[in-house]
Amino acid sequence: MRCFFTRRPPGVGSGALALLLLCATESGHPAAAQQAAACQVTHLVGSAILLRDGASLPLAPGTPLHDDDQVVTGRNARLGIACLDGSTLVIGESSNLSLSTFAALAEQTGGNVVLDLLEGILRLALSPESRRERFEVKTPTAIAAVRSTEWITETAADNTAVFVIDGTVAVRSRAVAGQVLLQPGFGTDVPRGAAPTEPKRWGQPRVDSALSRTSLP
């Protein structure tokens, strides 16, 4: 079963999170247990929950992650994820990320990886040795495709911003034709219903803001 929430579920307080953790421990998840985890949580600042098969579970360092899991972070939160192929992810505050096709990160080469960033900000650093047939981050307005690089994607309802730290990223609209190729230090915006803007070197304040919101302490 695949769960998609455009906003985080309301009313999940600390007591509810503890109860959810107890239920998860008692009931288990046979399908997830049989699937080797490609990645796991390494850092958590603030609060975050995992949506899996209709259940809401609290996240903590050491939590394994699987295909179709969905991660939702709270206000002022940061979540770090490490994968077996050496790639890392940092999910910023108030973000909603679906790990739609994720299992390939258990291996150095081959396979497809597709992440759906429904809301918020995400920073990825792919392992230089990692080679994929396809690696895409989809948002409501854009698709960013890469092979080996480090970049930041931020999305809201009507716009997606992509900024490259290292490597090269191809960005295209989900609504109209047109694609741009981003080099390090350059970014683009993809408004709803429009093509990506021409690559532009971001000013230092915008760069610093994106980096600070996707950095772990």
N, C-alpha and C positions, 0 to 999 in steps of 0.2 A: 504494500500500500504506500502511495506517495503523498506526502502532506506538503501543501504550499500555503503559507500565510503571508499576506502582503504587509501585515503589521504583527508585532510580537503579541502573544496571547496575554490578555490583561489579568490582573489579580493573582499573579504568582509571587507570593511573599516567601519569607525565609521558612516559615512553618510548612507551607505547601511544598517547597522544594525538598525539605527533609522527608516529607511523606512520599513524594515522588521517588526519591532515591531509595527509600525502604521498599516501595512496591517494585521498583526495577530490580533490586537485589533479590527479592523473593521470587519474582516471576521469571526473571532472566529473559534472554532473547536468543532462541536456538539458531535462527537463521544467521544472525550477526555473529554468533559464536563460531559457526562453522566456516565463515568467510574470514580469511586472513586479513587483518587490518593493514591497509596501505599506509595510514598516517595516524598520529595520535596527538592529543593536546599536550603541549609542553609548558605553556605559561597561561595564567589567567589573572588579570587584574579586574576587579569589579565582578559583575555577574554575567552569566551566559547560560543558555539552555540549549538542549539538543531535542529536536523534534524527529521522532523515529516511529514509523508504523502507528501513527495516531497518538503516541504518548509523548509527554513533555518531561524531559529528564534534566537534572542539573549537570553541568559540565565541570570537570576538574582536571588538573594535570594527570596524565596517564590514561585518560579516556580514549579508547580506540574509536576510529571513525570509518564509516563504510559508505558504499554507494547509496545514494538517495537520502542520506542523512541531511538534516537542515540545521544550521547553527544560527542562533539569534543572540546578539549581544545587547547588554543594557547600556544605560547612559554612563559615560566616562569609563567604559570597559575596554580592555584589550585582550585578545585571545591569540596565542601563538600555537602553530601547528607544525610538526616536523614529519616528513615522509621518508619511507625507506630508501627512495632513490636519491636522497640528499636535498630535495626541494623543501622550502619553508613557506608558510603563509602567516600573515598577521592580519587579523580582522579587527577593524576599529570599532568605535562605539556606535550604538544604535544601528547595527547592521544586520542584514538577513541574507545568508548565503546558503544555497542548496548545492550539495556535493553530488551533482546529478550523475556523472560518470567519473569515478575517482580511483577505482581499484588498480589501474595501470601504474600508479605511482609506487606500487610495491616493487616494480622492476625498473631497471635502468633504461631499457629500450622497448619500443613497440607500444601499441594500444592507443586509445583515445582518452583524453581527459576533457570533460566539459563541466564548468562551474557556472551556476546561475546566481549572479549578484542581484538580488531583488531590491535591495536598499542598502545604502551606507558606503563604506570604503574598505578596500582590500588591497594589500600589498603582497606580491608574489616574487620569490626569488627561486628560479628554477636551477637545478643542478647543471653545471656545464657538461657533465657526462650524460645527462638525460636526453633521450631522443624519442619523440613521439610522432605517430602518424598525424595526430591532430591534438592541439591544446588550445582551447577557447574559453574565454570568459564572456558570458552573455549577460546583458543587462536589458531593461525594458526598451532601450533605444539603440543599442550598439552591440557589436561583437568584436572582441579583441583577440587576435590569433597570433601565437608565437611559437618558437622552437626552444630557444634557450636564452633567458634574459631576466631582468628584474624590472618590474613596473608596478604602477599604482592605478587602480580603477576606482572611481567614485561615481555613484549614481543616485539620482533622485527621480521623481516621477517624470519629469520633463527634460532631463539632460543627463548625459554621461560624460565625464572627463577622464581622459587617459593620459598618464605622464610616464615617460620612460627614464629609468635611472641608468640602466645598462642594457646593451643589446638593441634589438629592433622589434617593433610591434606593428602589425598591420591592423588597422581599425576601419570598420565599415558600418554603415547604418543598417538597421533592420527594416527600414521602410522604403528607402530609395537607393538607386545605384550610386556608387562612388566609394572609393577607398583611399586612405592615406597611409603612408609609411612613416613611422616615428623613429627618430634617432635619439640617443641619450641627451637629456636636457630639454627635449621638445614634448609638447602635449597637444591635444586636440579636444574639442567639445563636440558632442553629437546631440543636438536638440531633437526632441521628438518630431518625427516626420521630415527630418532634414538630413543632408549629407554631412559627414564630418567637416569641421572647419579646417582650413589649411594649417599644417603643422606650424607651431609657434613656440619660440623659446620662452618658457615661463619665467616670470619675474621671481626674484628671490623670496619675497613674502609668500607667494602662492606655493612655491616649492617647500619652504620651511613648514608651512601649515600642513601640507600633505604628508611630509615626512614625520612630523611630530605626532600626528594622529594615527600613524601606523608604525610607531616605534615601541619596543618593549623596554621596561625599566631594567 
